[in-house]
Amino acid sequence: MAEYVAKLIIIGSGPAGYSAGIYAARAGLDPIIISGFEVGGQLTMTASVENFPGLTQSVSGLELMERMHQQALNFGVKIINDRITEVDLCTSPFVLSTENGNCCKTQTLIIATGASAKWLNIETEKRYIGRGISTCATCDGFFYKNKPVAIVGGGNSAAIEALYLTNFASKVYMIHRRDELRADSILQQRLKKNPKIEIVWNSIIEEFFGREDISGIKIKNVLTDERKLIDVSGVFLAIGHKPNTELFKKYLDLDADGYIITRPKSTMTNIEGVFAAGDVQDNAFRQAVIAVGSGAMAAIEAQRYLASKET
Ligand SMILES: Cc1cc2nc3c(=O)[nH]c(=O)nc-3n(C[C@H](O)[C@H](O)[C@H](O)COP(=O)(O)OP(=O)(O)OC[C@H]3O[C@@H](n4cnc5c(N)ncnc54)[C@H](O)[C@@H]3O)c2cc1C
């Protein structure tokens, strides 16, 4: 069992965590990143990233995150492959315990634990993640020019993403398990008016199929049990996200969906010295480029906070 003592600990090794680490290391804070067991974060699930500025050709999410990891190491960030299981944010320094039995004490903390997309959890799903199944239409819609796709969900996010997908796809099947949508009525009107969108009511996906990439889905009507095959090249899941904030809910102000509330134009939380960056505090955009920006903000704010304590 080890004890780590730091000026700054960052929880999470996604784009927000690495960006915070790089900025903090260059500011002389000798930060430690506790990576979690999903090293590199959610972006590692995608086969191709094109919208990250500076990329002149698409790279896999894994490669992009490996580069960020290496960049963090180059600046001396200490990266520990472990998971935080308990926090005490009432003490100074803050105390964190890890799954491997280690203890961390830190003057400031950046929480960059992300928000996990909800999955359907059906047998064939895992095989096609990054091979036709995506949880991010903004990120991956562009890859489906003139191809038929499906989107699963019935809330505002699903409606907005379905409409967005019509900019590229030849056809968008909106698969919804009920006979009415939860989306706002204005969005419902837009969906119904859009000739590319077909809402498939009372239906769930039972199976994905395709050789390497998805070429179709089997859907089941939950009222009639009738099964139908639909040819699609992509399936977007828009059934919600779960911010990874369970550990912090005792201490930090969260919004109704469980995201950490930060001050406007800031990554500060309701506890001095605790900052939140990336998807864990972003219920609106959930994009790597934005996570990277807020990671940098958090590191700068941590550095200023520590400097203010020294004077
Ligand atoms: C399929 C897919 C494709 C995408 N494509 C794009 C794209 O093309 N462009 C784009 O800009 N965005 C894309 N995104 C969105 C992007 O991946 C996210 O916005 C971004 O990863 C959020 O970064 P983050 O650092 O906030 O969190 P995450 O990337 O979710 O990282 C969270 C980190 O926290 C760690 N963690 C969680 N709990 C703990 C704990 N208890 N202890 C220690 N560590 C913990 C995890 O191990 C992980 O390392 C895509 C997302 C998906 C799912």
The ligand as a Gaussian input file, in Angstrom:
#p B3LYP/6-31G(d) Opt

LIG

0 1
 C      -18.193000       6.422000     -29.630000
 C      -17.766000       7.834000     -29.296000
 C      -17.191000       8.619000     -30.272000
 C      -16.795000       9.904000     -29.966000
 N      -16.199000      10.649000     -30.943000
 C      -15.809000      11.912000     -30.677000
 C      -15.188000      12.703000     -31.664000
 O      -14.994000      12.277000     -32.801000
 N      -14.823000      13.963000     -31.324000
 C      -15.043000      14.502000     -30.080000
 O      -14.669000      15.654000     -29.847000
 N      -15.632000      13.765000     -29.121000
 C      -16.015000      12.495000     -29.381000
 N      -16.637000      11.747000     -28.419000
 C      -16.902000      12.364000     -27.102000
 C      -15.641000      12.313000     -26.241000
 O      -15.146000      11.000000     -26.203000
 C      -15.948000      12.797000     -24.827000
 O      -16.546000      14.074000     -24.868000
 C      -14.653000      12.902000     -24.033000
 O      -14.000000      11.649000     -23.987000
 C      -14.912000      13.371000     -22.598000
 O      -13.684000      13.426000     -21.966000
 P      -13.551000      13.364000     -20.380000
 O      -12.098000      13.425000     -20.106000
 O      -14.439000      14.353000     -19.749000
 O      -14.147000      11.952000     -19.930000
 P      -13.890000      10.462000     -20.434000
 O      -13.244000      10.401000     -21.761000
 O      -15.183000       9.776000     -20.233000
 O      -12.837000       9.904000     -19.363000
 C      -13.216000       9.635000     -18.056000
 C      -12.026000       9.055000     -17.327000
 O      -12.347000       8.970000     -15.938000
 C      -11.849000       7.736000     -15.441000
 N      -12.606000       7.433000     -14.227000
 C      -13.941000       7.290000     -14.059000
 N      -14.221000       6.969000     -12.779000
 C      -13.027000       6.930000     -12.125000
 C      -12.641000       6.632000     -10.784000
 N      -13.530000       6.333000      -9.836000
 N      -11.316000       6.669000     -10.469000
 C      -10.378000       6.983000     -11.409000
 N      -10.700000       7.268000     -12.683000
 C      -12.007000       7.224000     -13.042000
 C      -12.028000       6.750000     -16.582000
 O      -11.142000       5.647000     -16.420000
 C      -11.635000       7.640000     -17.767000
 O      -10.240000       7.592000     -17.947000
 C      -17.012000      10.449000     -28.675000
 C      -17.591000       9.655000     -27.681000
 C      -17.958000       8.367000     -27.984000
 C      -18.575000       7.502000     -26.891000

